[in-house]
Amino acid sequence: MMRKRLFAIALTGILAICTLGQGFNAKASEIPSTTDYTLTIPARLDVTQIGWNESSGITVKSTGTGGFPEEMKINVIAESANGWTLNLDENNKIGYTMKNAADGINTTMWKFNAVELNDNTENGVNRPMGIVVDDYRKKPAGSYSDIVTFTASVTDKILYDGNITVLNYREGDNTDSSERPDKLFDGNFNTKWCTKTNNGGSYEARTGSKKDLVVIKVEEEMILTGYSLVPGSDTSKYPGRNWSKWSIYGGNFENDSSAGSMYNFENDRWVLIQTYTDNSESPSLGTDQQYYDFLILNNSTPYIYYKIVVENLRDNTDNLHQMAEIRLFK
């Protein structure tokens, strides 16, 4: 039986179209020279087996002078000529999906931010990419192919400025009614979510189903690319109240009641987007009252519901934690 192959032979950039894998300089006259970059992807991806077939990934390298602008990002979008099928002819097609890993998420979009581009100026930033191919054992032999076009663009890092609705939360039993999690999204540095559990032992020892969390809804589905945290006004005096580990999940439930239900707090329909351990990664959450920005890499799925879980505290012997503000980037 002949091996079935996927041929990916097209790539578009800002101004140029070239053969994949060659790499090219992309620059437009209306864009500052600091946003020059090269984009490199494989010239071809041969399908060798049912299921996961890995490529060398997508690499973006900043080539401009003075560093890539902090407020900008590079988006790469993939489009299939055949609607994500490998075609022999009109009657013989094999479906496939593009993913960032064998057990990863389906994705046709990759985002590259200024911090990582400026930290990797020598070799660039690589994003994993491959395809999962449907079972083709009953298909006739032949050369099955598709053309995938990758389009790159430079855009602003966009602050989400729409409404954020708190649907539900879990918090300690000794929480002032004026310091509930809705204060995280009121734009006021002087208010905060501050919660404590009496006689609860160390926060770290609390099981997952007893960790504090908040479930929110944004106005429309969006791909979360980052967020900012602002510590409480007295965190410099009480640094142990800062979060030291937290997780962010996304979900697309059928309605607000389902997303916000306490019975769905641990539902596997929540998809983990990021778990961040402070002091082991950069940047670190400080105690000064300012915005601390955190990036989310490899998330290409839009969600309308998000869940933020406080996993641990700077002082995990205490059960009191606080945070003044959260803002989201898309």
N, C-alpha and C positions, 0 to 999 in steps of 0.2 A: 504494500500500500504506500502511495506517495505521501511524503510529509506535507502537511498543510502549513502554509506560511502566512504571516502578516507582514505586509510591506507598508512602512510609514515613510513617505517621501516628500512631505511638504512642510514648510515652516514659514511663517510670516512674522516680521518685526515691525518696527515703527515705519521705516521707509523701504526696507529691503525684503526680498524673498530669495532664499538660497537653499541649497541642498542641506538636509539635516546632517548634524554632526560636524559641519565645517566651522560653525560659529561665525558671528558677524558683528560689526560695530553698528549700534543703533543710535542715531542722533537726529533730532529735528531742530530746525533753526529757532523755533519758538521755545524750545526747552533749554534751560541753562546747561552748560557743559558738564556740570557736576552730575548730571543724570545720564551720562554716557555709560553704556554697559554692553557686555557680550552675552549672548544666549546660545547655549550648546545643548543639543539633544541627540539621541542616537539616529543614525541614518536609516536603520532598519531594525525591526524586531521580528525575529523568526520564532514562530510557535513550535515548540518542541514537545509539548505535552498538554494533556487536558488539565485545566486548572491554572495554577499560577505560572506565569512566564515573566521573568524579571528583565528589565533593561538597565542600562547604566545611569538612568535617571536624567533629570533636568538640572543644568548648572547655569547659574547667573553670576556674572562677575562685574563689579563696578570698575570702570576704567576712566571715570572722570577725575578732574583735579579738585582737591580740597575735600574729598569725601562725599558720599551720597547724602543728599539733604535729609535731615531727620524727619521732616514732615511729609516725605514722599515714600512711595512703595512701588514695587514692580509686580504686576499681575500677569500671569501666563494662563491662557485658556486654551483647551483642546477641543476641537470639533471633528467629528467623524463624517466622512463623505457618504458612508453607507448606513448611518444611523446606528453605529456600534454593532455591526455585523461584518463577518468575513464572507465575502461572496465568491462563489464559483460561477454561478449564473443566477438567473432570476428565481429559479426553483430550489437552489441549494445554497443555504446560508448558515453560518455558525455564529451564534451570539457571543459577545464578550463584554466585559466591563473593565474600565481602567481603575486601578487602585494605587495607593501609596505603599502597600505591603500585602503579602499573601493573606494575612488576617487583619488587614487594615480597612480603611473606609473607601467607598467608591468616591472618586474625585476626578474632575476635569478642570480643576483650577488650582493654581499654586501661587502663593503670595510670598514676596521677598521684601523684608523691611530693611531700613537703613542701618540699624544696629548690627545685624548679622553681615550685611554687605561690607560695612566698614571694618568689621573684625576679621574678614576673610578676603582681603584684597589680593592676596597672592594666588590662591587657588579657586576663589569663588565659593558660592554656596550651592550645595547639591541637594535636590529633593528626590527621594526615591520614587520610582514610577514603573509600573508593569501592568499586565493585563491578566484577568482570569477568564479562561476560555471554556465555553460550554462543551459538554461531551459530544465529540464528533465521530465516534466509532461507527455509527450507522450511515455516515455520509459517504458518497462515492469519492474515490480518489481524485485529486486534482489540486490546483494551486488556488487557494482561497486567499483573498487579499482585501485590504481596505487602505484608504489614505486618511491620515490624521493630520490636521493642520493646527499648529500651535501659534497663537497670536499673543505677542507681548505688548504691554503698555505701561507707561509711568503715570501714576495717579496720586492724589493726595491721600494721606492717612485721614480717615473721616471719623470725626467724633459723632457718636449717636446722640442726637438731641431731641428725640421723641419721648413720649410718655413711657414710664416704667411703672408697672402695676405690681405690687406685692400681693401674691395670691395666698401664700401661707408661709409659715415659718415654724421652727422648733427652737426653743430657747430655755434658759434656766428658769427655775421657779421663783427666783428672787430678782425679777426684772421690773424696773420702774416703767409705768405706762407711757412716760414721756420719752423713753429711750428704746423704742421698738425698731425693728429693721426697716420700716419705711423711712427712717431718718437717713439711711444710707444713700438715698436718691433724692434728697430735698435741696441739694446744692448749697447747703449751709455747713460750713466748717465747725460751727459752734454747737451743732447737735450731733448725736451719735447713736449707734446701736451698742448698748452696754448691757450685758446680761451675766448673771451668776446663778449657780446652783448651790443651794445650801447642803452641806454635809455630803457632797458628791465624790469626795476623794479627788485624785488627780484627774485632770481633763484627759490626759493621754490614756488613762486606764478605762475610760468610757468606751463602750462598744460602738460600732458604726451606727447602730440604730438609735443611739442616744447623743450623737454629735449634733451641735447646733447648726441650723441651716436656714436658708431663705429661698423661696421659689418665686421667680418673677416672670412677667410677661412683657415683651416689647410690642410695639405697634404692628410690625410686620416681620416676616421671616428675614433674618439677616445672618451673614457669616461673621462670627465674632473673631476679630483679628488681634484684639488686645484689650486691656482695661487699666484703670488707675485706681489705686487705693490711697486714702488719706487717713492717717491715724487719728485717734481721739485727741482732744485739746490738751489733755493732761498725760499723754503717753510718755512724754519725756520724763515726767515724775514717776510714772508707773510703767516702765518699759515691758514688764512681764505680761502686760495685758495685750500686747500685740500678737497677732496671729503668727505662728511660725510654719504652719503648713495648711494649705487649703486646696480644695478641688472645685472645678467648674464642670458642670454637665449641661448638655443640651437635650431638648426633647420636643417632639411634635405630636402632642396629644390631640384627641378629637375635640376637646373643649377645655375651658378654664377649670371647671369642676374636677375633671379627671387629672389635669396637670397639678392642681393645687391640693388634691386630696392627701391627707396624712397617710392613707393606706398605700399611696403610690410613692412615698418618699424614697423607698428602696427598690422601686420597680426597675426591672432591667431594661425598660424602654428609655430610661435616662442613659444617654451616651456620654462617657467620660471624654471631655475635651482636653483638660489639663489638670494635673496635680503638681502644685508648686511647693517645694520645700525651701523655706527662707534660710539664708546663710550658707546654703550649699550651691546656690545658683546665683547668677548675676542678672539683674540688679537685686539688691536687698531692700527690704522694707525697713526704713529708718523710723525714728521717733519724732522727728520734726514734722510740724503740720504743713505738709505740702503734698502735691500729687507725686506718687511713685508709679511709674509706668511699667507694665509687664506685657510681654508679647506672647501671642499664641501662634505656634507654628504648626503647619500641616493640617489645619482645620479648613475644610472646603465645603462643609455642610451647613446650609442655612437652618436656623431654628427660631421659633417664636417664643419658646419657653426655656428658661435657664434656671439651674439650681446651683447655689453656692454653699459649700459645706466647709465649716471650720473643723479641720482635722486635728490641730494641736495648737498650743499656745507657747509663747516665749518662756513663760513660767508655767510649766504644766502641772505644778503642785497646787496651783490655784484654779478655781473654776470661774474666774471673772475675765472676760475679754471684751474688747471694744474696737469699733472702727467708725470713723466719722462719715466718709463718703466713698462711693464707688461710681466710676463713670466707664462707659463702654465705647469701644472703637469697632467700626465695621470696615 
